[in-house]
Amino acid sequence: MTGAALIGGGLSRGMGQPAYGSSRNETEAWTEDIPVTAEADVVVIGGGPGGFGAAMRAARMGAKTNLIDKYDVPGGVHTTGLQGAYNPGVGGVHTELMNRLTKEGYVYTATEKAYPDFAGNPLSHYDWNLKPGSPLSRSTFNPEGGGCVMLAMLQEAGVKVFYNTTFLDVMMKKLPKGAATIRAAVVKNVSGTQAIKGKVFVDGSGTAEVAARAGAPFVRGGGGQPSTVVTGGENRPLPGGLLWIMAGIDFDEVAHYQKNQNDPILTKLISAALAAGDIPSDLYRPRLSGACVYGNLYIGHPTLDMSPMQGPGTFIFWENVPYEWSLHIDDNPGDMMRAQVAMREFVNAEARFLKKYTPGFKNAFVTNVGHYLGVRDGRHPVGEYVFSLDDARSGRRFPDAVTKPMSKSFHWDCGKVRTFEVPYRCFLPQKVDNLLLTGASLSFAYDTIFMVMRNFPWCVQTGEIAGFAAARSVAQGIPPTQYKWAAPLF
Ligand SMILES: Cc1cc2nc3c(=O)[nH]c(=O)nc-3n(C[C@H](O)[C@H](O)[C@H](O)COP(=O)(O)OP(=O)(O)OC[C@H]3O[C@@H](n4cnc5c(N)ncnc54)[C@H](O)[C@@H]3O)c2cc1C
């Protein structure tokens, strides 16, 4: 760090996290002088699908772009988190990425030929509601290879990347009327705590961490959910999950057992393992009653939950935090530790159970466990516009629409397909003039962001939209709040 300039502190660390509001705590200030180790036009924090799309687009538009990620590879939930869901390209960088993954041999499609009993199987994560025996086409990309490809694409686009670098906080400058601007991101890596200055910042953290640190208002995970659906459900976040992969599985043998023993969700085997004290009682849980997300459409995946991935005999498994534990894994370290420890224990217990009790698993082995527990329902920034389920239902049109009308099915709307637009204002947090939101950190109400609006393709697209607005703002010498969104980008 020799020769690095120093930037003064005097700005808050913002550790407290209220249920609603912003996280800045004006009593905790950065008092030390911090070396400035980099300076860019656009600084993207978090290299998941959103941050990746943002950095790619901003750099290609000529903005000097830095990307910060706490892990050693980009891709977020979809690489370090192992969620290699493949979707046909939706345009732009997402299509490029999908084509490149295919060309480089990282995409695998499981069909009914390889897995005749998988469509409609109650153990299937995605395909349980298909008609048994119907066509199956489940494509995934290899998350390890996928991360390498994303890393290469960022290099080729000229993005300067800081891997193994954790974002800690922001340095702010106050503006009139209670607003503020971010001067620098405070980060930490092997060379210590340092500042990276920028003109425009993009929050690609997946949990609106940058917006919260900068003092933008947000609703905490679970905030706004109807308390009537499940007792105590208010402010209870939808559960996060740890994904892991096992290879060497003979699924024909599993299906043969399910049929012959009339044991569709392995209840008999689970009961035997429970009686022998071989698995914790919370590992497999009864489904909650209710409709849509709270009912059989989503919540908790409390049974054995798997999907073919990467290659023959290899499956990804979901380990979900019990919803009833009501843990805020994005902003409460105690909750996060409890969940992380419990989910690793669940992985271990489930792998042992499968090998010991379940036909088809004799030669199976664990190949990967996600680097971290993925957050499904973290902070929801309250931006210049908060997109609501009503906007989707009514097909509301906006003068600053970022894409042409899109059609998506909404889980909270019991899977109904709605055609709608999203305004640029959902990318703008309140009170901070040079920060753009993206990916799972957009200003959306909890019942719209969940599942549909935070899927991989959409996150890469919203990343590009943020990257586009960032580069244009830099070129015009204005903050993104003053940038006039002219026409849909996609
Ligand atoms: C368990 C689970 C299963 C899912 N299943 C699917 C699915 O099947 N299909 C689908 O399309 N979507 C799925 N999703 C949703 C989707 O993965 C996310 O919505 C999407 O990844 C969000 O993208 P993002 O870029 O906003 O954030 P993330 O993917 O969360 O990426 C955030 C990035 O920021 C980095 N970061 C975070 N904090 C810091 C920090 N302090 N310092 C430095 N770097 C930081 C992380 O390392 C990461 O790279 C799932 C999500 C979860 C949690």
The ligand as an SDF file (V2000), in Angstrom:
LIG
                    3D

 53 58  0  0  0  0  0  0  0  0999 V2000
  -30.9680  -21.1940   -1.4100 C   0  0  0  0  0  0  0  0  0  0  0  0
  -31.3350  -20.4230   -2.6340 C   0  0  0  0  0  0  0  0  0  0  0  0
  -31.8410  -21.0780   -3.7490 C   0  0  0  0  0  0  0  0  0  0  0  0
  -32.1540  -20.3570   -4.9040 C   0  0  0  0  0  0  0  0  0  0  0  0
  -32.6240  -21.0300   -6.0090 N   0  0  0  0  0  0  0  0  0  0  0  0
  -32.7570  -20.3760   -7.1940 C   0  0  0  0  0  0  0  0  0  0  0  0
  -33.0890  -21.0690   -8.4050 C   0  0  0  0  0  0  0  0  0  0  0  0
  -33.3050  -22.2660   -8.3840 O   0  0  0  0  0  0  0  0  0  0  0  0
  -33.1510  -20.3560   -9.5520 N   0  0  0  0  0  0  0  0  0  0  0  0
  -32.9170  -19.0150   -9.5950 C   0  0  0  0  0  0  0  0  0  0  0  0
  -32.9290  -18.4090  -10.6810 O   0  0  0  0  0  0  0  0  0  0  0  0
  -32.6550  -18.3170   -8.4640 N   0  0  0  0  0  0  0  0  0  0  0  0
  -32.5540  -18.9760   -7.2780 C   0  0  0  0  0  0  0  0  0  0  0  0
  -32.2740  -18.2890   -6.1260 N   0  0  0  0  0  0  0  0  0  0  0  0
  -32.2820  -16.8170   -6.1680 C   0  0  0  0  0  0  0  0  0  0  0  0
  -31.0220  -16.2420   -6.7170 C   0  0  0  0  0  0  0  0  0  0  0  0
  -29.9560  -17.1140   -6.4950 O   0  0  0  0  0  0  0  0  0  0  0  0
  -30.6770  -14.9090   -6.0680 C   0  0  0  0  0  0  0  0  0  0  0  0
  -31.8030  -14.1050   -6.0030 O   0  0  0  0  0  0  0  0  0  0  0  0
  -29.5860  -14.2100   -6.8810 C   0  0  0  0  0  0  0  0  0  0  0  0
  -28.3910  -14.9450   -6.8070 O   0  0  0  0  0  0  0  0  0  0  0  0
  -29.3640  -12.8020   -6.3580 C   0  0  0  0  0  0  0  0  0  0  0  0
  -28.3150  -12.2430   -7.0760 O   0  0  0  0  0  0  0  0  0  0  0  0
  -27.4700  -11.0620   -6.4550 P   0  0  0  0  0  0  0  0  0  0  0  0
  -26.3890  -10.7890   -7.4250 O   0  0  0  0  0  0  0  0  0  0  0  0
  -28.3670   -9.9680   -6.0470 O   0  0  0  0  0  0  0  0  0  0  0  0
  -26.8900  -11.6350   -5.0910 O   0  0  0  0  0  0  0  0  0  0  0  0
  -25.9970  -12.9390   -4.7040 P   0  0  0  0  0  0  0  0  0  0  0  0
  -26.1300  -14.0410   -5.6870 O   0  0  0  0  0  0  0  0  0  0  0  0
  -26.3460  -13.1860   -3.2970 O   0  0  0  0  0  0  0  0  0  0  0  0
  -24.5400  -12.3600   -4.8090 O   0  0  0  0  0  0  0  0  0  0  0  0
  -24.0400  -11.4410   -3.8840 C   0  0  0  0  0  0  0  0  0  0  0  0
  -22.5420  -11.3470   -4.0570 C   0  0  0  0  0  0  0  0  0  0  0  0
  -22.0630  -10.3500   -3.1680 O   0  0  0  0  0  0  0  0  0  0  0  0
  -20.9640  -10.8410   -2.4480 C   0  0  0  0  0  0  0  0  0  0  0  0
  -20.9820  -10.1630   -1.1590 N   0  0  0  0  0  0  0  0  0  0  0  0
  -21.9910  -10.1450   -0.2570 C   0  0  0  0  0  0  0  0  0  0  0  0
  -21.6490   -9.4180    0.8180 N   0  0  0  0  0  0  0  0  0  0  0  0
  -20.3920   -8.9670    0.5760 C   0  0  0  0  0  0  0  0  0  0  0  0
  -19.4740   -8.1720    1.3220 C   0  0  0  0  0  0  0  0  0  0  0  0
  -19.7720   -7.6920    2.5260 N   0  0  0  0  0  0  0  0  0  0  0  0
  -18.2600   -7.9260    0.7770 N   0  0  0  0  0  0  0  0  0  0  0  0
  -17.9280   -8.4080   -0.4500 C   0  0  0  0  0  0  0  0  0  0  0  0
  -18.7540   -9.1640   -1.1810 N   0  0  0  0  0  0  0  0  0  0  0  0
  -19.9710   -9.4370   -0.6790 C   0  0  0  0  0  0  0  0  0  0  0  0
  -21.1870  -12.3410   -2.3590 C   0  0  0  0  0  0  0  0  0  0  0  0
  -19.9710  -13.0460   -2.1760 O   0  0  0  0  0  0  0  0  0  0  0  0
  -21.8240  -12.6410   -3.7110 C   0  0  0  0  0  0  0  0  0  0  0  0
  -20.8820  -12.9340   -4.7110 O   0  0  0  0  0  0  0  0  0  0  0  0
  -31.9700  -18.9640   -4.9410 C   0  0  0  0  0  0  0  0  0  0  0  0
  -31.4790  -18.2980   -3.8270 C   0  0  0  0  0  0  0  0  0  0  0  0
  -31.1640  -19.0120   -2.6820 C   0  0  0  0  0  0  0  0  0  0  0  0
  -30.6220  -18.2730   -1.5000 C   0  0  0  0  0  0  0  0  0  0  0  0
  1  2  1  0
  2  3  1  0
  2 52  2  0
  3  4  2  0
  4  5  1  0
  4 50  1  0
  5  6  2  0
  6  7  1  0
  6 13  1  0
  7  8  2  0
  7  9  1  0
  9 10  1  0
 10 11  2  0
 10 12  1  0
 12 13  2  0
 13 14  1  0
 14 15  1  0
 14 50  1  0
 15 16  1  0
 16 17  1  0
 16 18  1  0
 18 19  1  0
 18 20  1  0
 20 21  1  0
 20 22  1  0
 22 23  1  0
 23 24  1  0
 24 25  2  0
 24 26  1  0
 24 27  1  0
 27 28  1  0
 28 29  2  0
 28 30  1  0
 28 31  1  0
 31 32  1  0
 32 33  1  0
 33 34  1  0
 33 48  1  0
 34 35  1  0
 35 36  1  0
 35 46  1  0
 36 37  1  0
 36 45  1  0
 37 38  2  0
 38 39  1  0
 39 40  1  0
 39 45  2  0
 40 41  1  0
 40 42  2  0
 42 43  1  0
 43 44  2  0
 44 45  1  0
 46 47  1  0
 46 48  1  0
 48 49  1  0
 50 51  2  0
 51 52  1  0
 52 53  1  0
M  END
$$$$
